[in-house]
Amino acid sequence: MAADIKNKIDQLTEKLNDYAYHYYVLDQPKVSDAEYDQLLHELMDLEEKHPEWKRADSPSERVGGAPLEHFSKVQHDVPMLSLSNAFNEEDLRDFDRRVRQGLGHEPSYSCELKIDGLAVTLKYVGGQFVQGATRGDGTTGEDITNNLKTIPSIPLRLKEPVTIEVRGEAFMPKRSFIRLNEEKEKNGEVLFANPRNAAAGSLRQLDPKIAAKRSLDIFIYSVGQIQDRTLTSHHEALRFVKELGFKTNEEHKHCKTIEEVIEYCNGWLGRRTDLPYDIDGIVIKVDALEDQEALGFTAKSPRWATAFKFPAEEVTTTLLDIELSVGRTGVITPTAILEPVSVAGTTVQRASLHNEDLIREKDIKLGDKVIIKKAGDIIPEVVNVLVEQRTGEEREFVMPTECPECGSELVRIEGEVALRCVNPKCPAQIREGLIHFVSRNAMNIDGLGERVITQLFQHELIQDVADLYKLEREELLKLERMGEKSVDNLLKAIDNSKDNSLERLLFGLGIRHVGAKAAKTLAQHFETVDRLMTASHEELEEINEVGQKMADAVVTYFEQPEVRELMKELKDLEVNTTYKGPKPISDDENNSFFAGKTVVLTGTMEKMARGEAKAEIEARGGSVTGSVSSKTDLLIAGEKAGSKLKKAQGLNIEIWDEERFLQELEK
């Protein structure tokens, strides 16, 4: 039995690491996220019960360990020196001239994108990841091993048992950066200035669990040292580390002459904004490692490499005005209207100012000369004001007290930096709110995507969510790309959505802090929207999953007269406002077989989705876990049940088929 468990842990570890390699390094997923998560949960359950067999390369290591009190110092065996810079073609030719003079022959070069992130070094002994550190001052860095383990593209065990040290650039993809700052802005926190700062800040968190949530990535760009292996060129080294399982950047190029290098650099000047990550230049290295050794180093940098730096992304322009926009959640966002200026190959006329506090902090006035840049090459932002260039004609900007779209009084919730419009009838919030309302996790109205919603809104056919249920066939047929079949299907989907359970409606309404899970909790507890609308703060906070912020948001939302009118209108339109799912059973009345039982589901069920079965069991007081153990009370086995069934049989655990399970539910 012990050997079987150890083998199972080994098999799951190998399988999950292979899945992660294909997903994060090769960008070729082999399984769905749900299947990966299920296997990971199974592995972590086994590791918790049998920690003695947990492997050092277990994917559970990426979840993040215990917080540290401080980072320990790491002395680099091979210094991580900075590179000299080249700013134009003349500088590149000077670099080539110095290299040719030093070598006495014509070299070839390797060119790579200079990723704008945090340089790190990774050590492996016998193929096992043992230490990761920051560059620091080049000779001494900080041990951030636990944080680096949370980056899924860093292998914890290599494909060969080599002892090697590699260097790479850890970075935050643009998409992750935008999502992180949106979350920080929603929570009233200070935003990161750019993806590089975000990556560096994430990897220097003492709590690895924070880094684990930041969706970081890495490209390996060189070999620091290696045992029992001879490499002859840089491009060979990149190919070798890729074979070991590291992620390398596919955009590198082997160039035979400096003219090819210049062509490569110039080619990226206009294309770098198309990348899903930030780059701030091109790294040029002499390709032959023998030539690198011959050229050697200066006190500060290698003679065999340089960094071609892109032109500065900061430019000066005039701030003409500040425009206010209203988001789906009612947040009022100020945007700088600028005198048009070219930044990173595009004309910029608008830049983010985030909130009123930032305007005051930077002392921004209308008419100011300002420096702007593209944060992460995506969102233009105002960096600072050129106060010394003021003429005295600049004007203070005053944030309004009323919504610029609907005139409702703006609210600033305690502890937050954002001003909000809480009027659900505000036209600026309606379009995004409608798109959210019809989305998959909300009312799930098939055929009502962003394009159709925008079209309906522009033609004034919908102004709020209730209008969706008043759409008429003849009106829709007049719209572009609306044929009879598509209109009929759309109206049918809208009509079908009337029967949705209350939790979908609650989530679709877009109440602050109420996500899909919280919406279900509220729906289960109150059962009708009428009861929820009259709930007090105290009643809401008595629910385990509801905190003060959510309770405040729910009460504030339903206190609005416009919301109460909307609820009445939806009911008049026969939209369901009651909870239809399985209801939680109180301890006093729960006489279900499942009350207090631990249940495992395995195999394929024909008549009920696994998520639905889980909800039914939990509603009857049971707990559903992902793996079989001595604490399991019942295994429900569908078709093609595998190892969990065998394990349950070995532990003499009660086993039901799907039919027996459905019979119990009918009771």
Summary of the structure (lengths in Angstrom):
residues: 667
radius of gyration: 29.8
end to end distance: 37.5
largest distance: 90.3
contacts: 2060
relative contact order: 0.07
helix: 39%
strand: 22%
